């Protein structure tokens, strides 16, 4: 297990050789530093994401004590209240009810209406980068686009949007392996501030509804069932965090990969019709979310190993997306790859509800950069963030 070390900068920079070693050594591995079972193969990860003997939570069936787990410290309560009422960390029946209600507001038609706005904004951001003669692709294009889009969708006033990304970053720090107490303290503070802000905004929309998603969430009902205020707050935070964290990182990871593969980039520049398959391949090639956890609610068996109830599985998305049993020559970036069943958006009942919006954003920014910055080049070697689970760069300096 020495090759798998999520706190080693060398591993974080390139975890894919270690994944290959894990896959070669078996289908499941006990990892003592986190107390988890690592699952590296695509077939297992895909099947387990759909296995109802596993759960994102166990609290719908057991107390912490019954499940053999220590409750989180009381001082972390604001984070867990916020996190535990979002559909990403719920199981049926609550997950089913909340997702059904959110889907009434987050419809394909709602997303499709955003396409002209997304394309226009992507063009404006890239034009600004071009006018400046280059800059940081992360802060100038990758970050502001999805933040503005999800904020526009939710109906968050433009003057209030500057706080969204810092709040999100602090909260998402808790999704890393073994987060520190300082990380938890920051996440709690951000959870309180973000929740307070959204409660005020929800109250304002109750008084004066608009065409935005928050107004839609307030109005959504099904046979008299409605979202509680806490469910609305948690849903808004989830949509914002998931709606831009992954897209920001997918954008910079993707362009960093393209800039290191000049032949593939040249082919893309010569044929913009490759953009849809390029988006999928870049999501596979350097996955923005490397790991997703599941709790074992009933004993399961993987390749002769019994994983007991109360254990936690670490499903390695990055490894699954490089499994040669599924992807021909997985270490090769191939923007024409047509058969591409990557699991970067998860699978099963927790499949990413925002996947269509993410694809629209990634395609819009890629197209704008290809059209307006055809000579885009790396200006300096980027630095990789120290995080393992949420994979990204601290910046991507580019010249034109």
Phi and psi in degrees as a GROMACS rama.xvg file:
@    title "Ramachandran Plot"
@    xaxis  label "Phi"
@    yaxis  label "Psi"
@TYPE xy
-60.1311  -29.6651  UNK-2
-68.4881  -28.8647  UNK-3
-92.1308  105.644  UNK-4
-144.343  90.4402  UNK-5
-67.2795  -4.07586  UNK-6
-105.963  2.16098  UNK-7
-91.2006  119.967  UNK-8
-55.5652  -33.7538  UNK-9
-66.8063  -39.7774  UNK-10
-66.9955  -45.8109  UNK-11
-59.8325  -38.0216  UNK-12
-62.4037  -36.7563  UNK-13
-153.815  87.0711  UNK-14
-81.2036  -8.22294  UNK-15
-67.2236  -36.2632  UNK-16
-62.259  -37.7911  UNK-17
-66.0021  -37.5661  UNK-18
-61.268  -41.6993  UNK-19
-60.1202  -39.1862  UNK-20
-65.4916  -42.3246  UNK-21
-61.2484  -46.1186  UNK-22
-61.3988  -39.2705  UNK-23
-66.7078  -29.2528  UNK-24
-88.8821  -10.8603  UNK-25
151.201  -178.708  UNK-26
-94.4773  -18.8237  UNK-27
-151.717  141.888  UNK-28
-139.358  130.979  UNK-29
-75.8206  129.682  UNK-30
-120.529  102.329  UNK-31
-65.0015  -36.5844  UNK-32
-56.5418  -28.7053  UNK-33
-114.11  -4.33475  UNK-34
67.6833  26.0851  UNK-35
-112.385  166.786  UNK-36
-106.825  121.054  UNK-37
-85.9618  131.947  UNK-38
-121.355  109.748  UNK-39
-101.115  -13.3264  UNK-40
-91.9521  142.803  UNK-41
-58.6596  -46.8501  UNK-42
-60.6011  -41.999  UNK-43
-69.3232  -45.8778  UNK-44
-60.1902  -46.708  UNK-45
-61.4437  -43.5095  UNK-46
-68.5666  -41.1039  UNK-47
-70.2553  -28.7703  UNK-48
-63.3172  -21.9594  UNK-49
-104.144  -2.99333  UNK-50
-82.2599  117.414  UNK-51
-78.4334  -0.190849  UNK-52
-80.6207  -3.52104  UNK-53
-115.208  161.008  UNK-54
-152.204  154.11  UNK-55
-70.8183  -25.8365  UNK-56
-134.902  167.771  UNK-57
-121.388  -4.33027  UNK-58
-71.8827  -11.7121  UNK-59
-77.1661  -10.7591  UNK-60
-127.796  -26.0927  UNK-61
-139.286  155.051  UNK-62
-79.2081  168.526  UNK-63
-56.3295  -43.7156  UNK-64
-67.6136  -42.1128  UNK-65
-62.6856  -29.8555  UNK-66
-90.9172  0.456205  UNK-67
76.7018  25.8657  UNK-68
-118.553  150.903  UNK-69
-86.7529  128.879  UNK-70
-58.8977  150.198  UNK-71
-64.92  153.547  UNK-72
-58.8529  144.533  UNK-73
-55.7279  -33.1592  UNK-74
-69.4681  -12.6039  UNK-75
-90.1774  -0.035898  UNK-76
-53.8101  -42.764  UNK-77
-59.2201  -37.8692  UNK-78
-65.0984  -46.2749  UNK-79
-70.473  -34.5578  UNK-80
-60.4831  -45.0638  UNK-81
-65.8687  -48.1583  UNK-82
-69.7751  -40.2067  UNK-83
-78.9952  -6.77731  UNK-84
-104.107  5.60638  UNK-85
-91.7763  149.09  UNK-86
-66.7492  -19.5696  UNK-87
-64.0242  -30.6036  UNK-88
-112.545  27.644  UNK-89
-122.45  158.506  UNK-90
-120.474  163.549  UNK-91
-57.4156  146.774  UNK-92
-86.2385  -15.8737  UNK-93
-61.9785  -42.8046  UNK-94
-59.5867  -44.5844  UNK-95
-60.1295  -46.6697  UNK-96
-63.8181  -47.4993  UNK-97
-68.0511  -43.3646  UNK-98
-63.5884  -38.5027  UNK-99
-62.0813  -43.4324  UNK-100
-69.372  -42.1311  UNK-101
-63.9119  -36.9055  UNK-102
-63.726  -24.9456  UNK-103
-67.0536  -27.3839  UNK-104
-98.3011  -33.0913  UNK-105
-98.093  66.41  UNK-106
-91.0945  159.641  UNK-107
-55.0467  -35.9779  UNK-108
-65.6063  -40.9169  UNK-109
-60.3034  -45.2289  UNK-110
-65.054  -44.2871  UNK-111
-62.5306  -33.327  UNK-112
-63.7617  -22.1664  UNK-113
-81.1711  -13.4931  UNK-114
-54.0406  -49.844  UNK-115
-60.3675  -38.904  UNK-116
-64.4623  -43.9842  UNK-117
-62.6729  -45.3033  UNK-118
-66.452  -41.0879  UNK-119
-64.8197  -44.5619  UNK-120
-65.5708  -41.8494  UNK-121
-59.7218  -42.5716  UNK-122
-62.635  -41.4072  UNK-123
-65.0114  -43.5833  UNK-124
-64.4783  -42.9616  UNK-125
-67.7422  -37.7586  UNK-126
-60.2078  -38.6069  UNK-127
-64.571  -40.4201  UNK-128
-62.7316  -42.2676  UNK-129
-65.8649  -44.2291  UNK-130
-61.4698  -31.472  UNK-131
-82.0028  -5.82435  UNK-132
77.9898  16.3299  UNK-133
126.452  -172.106  UNK-134
155.788  -149.787  UNK-135
-103.573  112.98  UNK-136
-60.2564  -29.4613  UNK-137
-68.6605  -55.2255  UNK-138
-79.065  -24.3055  UNK-139
-90.866  -26.2137  UNK-140
-132.958  -55.9528  UNK-141
-60.8684  -41.5213  UNK-142
-80.2788  -50.6237  UNK-143
-66.2598  -27.6572  UNK-144
-64.4761  -61.3985  UNK-145
-67.6024  -29.6863  UNK-146
-63.1622  -46.558  UNK-147
-65.6673  -38.4775  UNK-148
-66.975  -48.5413  UNK-149
-70.6761  -32.7063  UNK-150
-66.5718  -41.0904  UNK-151
-62.5629  -42.6945  UNK-152
-63.7111  -43.1581  UNK-153
-73.066  -23.9815  UNK-154
89.3547  29.5947  UNK-155
-82.7577  123.457  UNK-156
-56.8659  146.249  UNK-157
-57.4041  -36.7069  UNK-158
-66.5479  -19.4861  UNK-159
-96.844  -3.00451  UNK-160
-78.6739  -17.9315  UNK-161
-62.0246  -29.5304  UNK-162
-79.8047  -14.8985  UNK-163
-64.5288  -47.6237  UNK-164
-65.071  -45.6334  UNK-165
-59.9565  -42.6867  UNK-166
-58.6625  -46.6519  UNK-167
-60.4649  -45.6863  UNK-168
-61.2004  -40.1803  UNK-169
-67.329  -41.9447  UNK-170
-67.2113  -42.2979  UNK-171
-69.3474  -15.8785  UNK-172
-59.121  -25.4633  UNK-173
-75.2263  -9.50571  UNK-174
-89.8044  -3.08017  UNK-175
-77.0266  166.749  UNK-176
-73.9326  131.981  UNK-177
48.9152  59.1736  UNK-178
-62.1818  148.966  UNK-179
-76.7533  167.459  UNK-180
-66.1941  -32.9843  UNK-181
-66.2729  -40.5632  UNK-182
-60.1781  -43.1469  UNK-183
-63.9562  -41.2404  UNK-184
-60.8213  -43.6095  UNK-185
-66.5695  -39.054  UNK-186
-65.4283  -39.021  UNK-187
-63.4836  -47.1126  UNK-188
-59.8577  -45.4476  UNK-189
-64.1411  -37.7069  UNK-190
-62.443  -42.585  UNK-191
-64.9527  -48.6075  UNK-192
-65.4528  -44.1776  UNK-193
-65.4779  -44.0288  UNK-194
-62.897  -44.7427  UNK-195
-60.0403  -43.0608  UNK-196
-61.5114  -46.3165  UNK-197
-68.2949  -34.0467  UNK-198
-62.5082  -39.8301  UNK-199
-64.679  -41.6861  UNK-200
-68.0148  -39.3586  UNK-201
-63.3539  -41.9868  UNK-202
-60.6252  -41.4172  UNK-203
-64.7123  -38.4586  UNK-204
-72.8677  -28.7698  UNK-205
-63.2309  -39.86  UNK-206
-71.9665  -38.3877  UNK-207
-140.733  84.5749  UNK-208
-63.4716  152.849  UNK-209
-127.397  -159.091  UNK-210
-95.8729  9.43399  UNK-211
-86.9529  171.579  UNK-212
-67.0128  -35.5296  UNK-213
-61.7262  -43.4608  UNK-214
-62.1993  -38.1326  UNK-215
-65.3386  -38.3679  UNK-216
-67.1674  -36.712  UNK-217
-64.4132  -40.0487  UNK-218
-80.9802  -22.2745  UNK-219
-61.6238  129.201  UNK-220
-149.699  160.172  UNK-221
-149.619  109.666  UNK-222
51.4813  42.6996  UNK-223
84.7466  -6.85667  UNK-224
-85.7819  136.763  UNK-225
-134.633  164.34  UNK-226
-74.1472  139.189  UNK-227
-72.9481  167.317  UNK-228
-62.1833  -41.4057  UNK-229
-64.0562  -38.4027  UNK-230
-64.9956  -36.9149  UNK-231
-66.1861  -44.6363  UNK-232
-60.1895  -48.7574  UNK-233
-64.1538  -36.7518  UNK-234
-65.4882  -43.8401  UNK-235
-62.16  -42.8516  UNK-236
-65.747  -42.9413  UNK-237
-60.8781  -46.5918  UNK-238
-63.3538  -37.335  UNK-239
-71.1817  -48.508  UNK-240
-64.8696  -52.8592  UNK-241
-69.2064  -29.5648  UNK-242
-74.4935  -12.7643  UNK-243
-134.068  -28.6453  UNK-244
-55.97  -50.8806  UNK-245
-67.6997  -38.9878  UNK-246
-68.4031  -40.9264  UNK-247
-58.4532  -49.71  UNK-248
-70.1208  -36.3267  UNK-249
-62.6354  -36.3004  UNK-250
-66.1666  -51.0317  UNK-251
-74.2758  -38.236  UNK-252
-59.234  -41.4977  UNK-253
-65.5074  -46.6204  UNK-254
-70.6937  -32.0424  UNK-255
-64.1235  -39.7705  UNK-256
-65.5379  -43.4854  UNK-257
-62.2061  -41.7875  UNK-258
-69.1529  -20.1682  UNK-259
-92.3006  -2.46315  UNK-260
-129.935  75.1301  UNK-261
-59.0571  -33.196  UNK-262
-66.132  -40.9946  UNK-263
-67.2809  -40.4284  UNK-264
-64.6585  -40.6296  UNK-265
-62.2351  -41.0295  UNK-266
-63.6469  -39.6773  UNK-267
-66.861  -41.5981  UNK-268
-64.1002  -31.6031  UNK-269
-79.8514  -20.9048  UNK-270
-144.921  93.3258  UNK-271
-69.0616  -12.6123  UNK-272
-68.3005  -10.4919  UNK-273
-77.8228  -7.05333  UNK-274
-53.3545  -48.1601  UNK-275
-59.2524  -46.4353  UNK-276
-71.827  -29.7865  UNK-277
-63.2271  -41.9068  UNK-278
-59.0448  -46.6259  UNK-279
-64.8754  -42.2513  UNK-280
-66.9675  -38.2308  UNK-281
-70.1171  -34.0212  UNK-282
-63.3337  -36.089  UNK-283
-74.3066  -46.27  UNK-284
-64.6026  -41.2078  UNK-285
-137.472  84.1331  UNK-286
-63.1182  126.348  UNK-287
-69.5824  -26.145  UNK-288
-118.7  106.848  UNK-289
-82.6346  -22.2303  UNK-290
-147.632  140.773  UNK-291
-134.143  138.202  UNK-292
-99.2531  151.37  UNK-293
-139.213  140.672  UNK-294
-88.6049  142.941  UNK-295
-89.8065  108.842  UNK-296
-86.9438  -25.3511  UNK-297
-139.602  147.413  UNK-298
-50.3215  136.045  UNK-299
-129.295  163.553  UNK-300
-124.316  131.019  UNK-301
-125.029  112.279  UNK-302
52.7074  43.3602  UNK-303
87.1868  -7.85511  UNK-304
-97.8107  123.216  UNK-305
-84.2982  123.054  UNK-306
-101.752  115.227  UNK-307
-79.0447  156.908  UNK-308
-53.0041  138.88  UNK-309
97.586  -12.4664  UNK-310
-80.1554  166.895  UNK-311
-123.922  130.212  UNK-312
-95.5505  139.809  UNK-313
-108.775  102.211  UNK-314
-83.8715  115.897  UNK-315
-89.0309  91.9257  UNK-316
-59.8371  -43.2067  UNK-317
-60.8385  -39.1346  UNK-318
-70.1864  -45.3934  UNK-319
-57.6173  -37.8601  UNK-320
-74.6006  -5.81151  UNK-321
-119.638  23.2246  UNK-322
-81.2193  117.724  UNK-323
-66.7305  -13.9472  UNK-324
-68.8042  -18.3977  UNK-325
-117.431  -37.3748  UNK-326
-114.734  122.335  UNK-327
-65.664  126.883  UNK-328
48.8702  62.4852  UNK-329
-63.6007  -23.7355  UNK-330
-78.8246  -3.22838  UNK-331
-97.3764  130.412  UNK-332
-78.084  120.118  UNK-333
-134.18  99.9732  UNK-334
-71.2983  -8.53082  UNK-335
-98.3337  3.69187  UNK-336
-57.1788  114.092  UNK-337
-90.6623  -41.0409  UNK-338
-89.0583  96.4894  UNK-339
-138.29  72.4467  UNK-340
-81.7173  53.2049  UNK-341
-65.3394  159.763  UNK-342
-117.472  31.9625  UNK-343
-64.4356  -21.6186  UNK-344
-101.624  16.3787  UNK-345
70.556  -161.573  UNK-346
-163.572  168.953  UNK-347
75.8391  -154.776  UNK-348
-68.6177  -18.3179  UNK-349
-99.1693  17.0825  UNK-350
-55.6158  139.328  UNK-351
-59.252  117.38  UNK-352
-67.9781  -22.1803  UNK-353
-94.8787  8.08547  UNK-354
-55.2584  -44.2147  UNK-355
-60.3902  -39.2415  UNK-356
-67.6878  -41.6285  UNK-357
-59.4489  -43.1587  UNK-358
-63.5673  -39.9821  UNK-359
-62.7675  -44.3864  UNK-360
-65.828  -44.8619  UNK-361
-64.4916  -41.4633  UNK-362
-66.8649  -38.5531  UNK-363
-66.0201  -45.6612  UNK-364
-69.1183  -37.7217  UNK-365
-64.4096  -44.7451  UNK-366
-63.4656  -43.2694  UNK-367
-62.545  -40.8408  UNK-368
-68.3418  -38.9167  UNK-369
-65.2025  -38.9682  UNK-370
-79.3681  -41.8076  UNK-371
-98.3015  -19.2328  UNK-372
-132.181  61.8452  UNK-373
-66.4822  -16.3727  UNK-374
-106.312  18.846  UNK-375
-51.2014  131.131  UNK-376
-141.81  159.997  UNK-377
-71.6525  129.994  UNK-378
-94.5819  -27.1384  UNK-379
-160.955  156.389  UNK-380
-64.9469  125.404  UNK-381
-76.3757  161.113  UNK-382
-103.482  137.571  UNK-383
-81.8295  136.176  UNK-384
-61.302  149.16  UNK-385
-71.4994  -10.8174  UNK-386
-68.7716  146.144  UNK-387
-99.7794  -50.024  UNK-388
-63.5996  -54.4819  UNK-389
-96.0189  106.366  UNK-390
-94.291  122.917  UNK-391
-163.345  -173.688  UNK-392
-114.455  155.444  UNK-393
-74.4746  -21.1849  UNK-394
-179.214  166.889  UNK-395
-140.533  87.9337  UNK-396
-71.3104  127.265  UNK-397
-129.534  152.968  UNK-398
-120.525  167.649  UNK-399
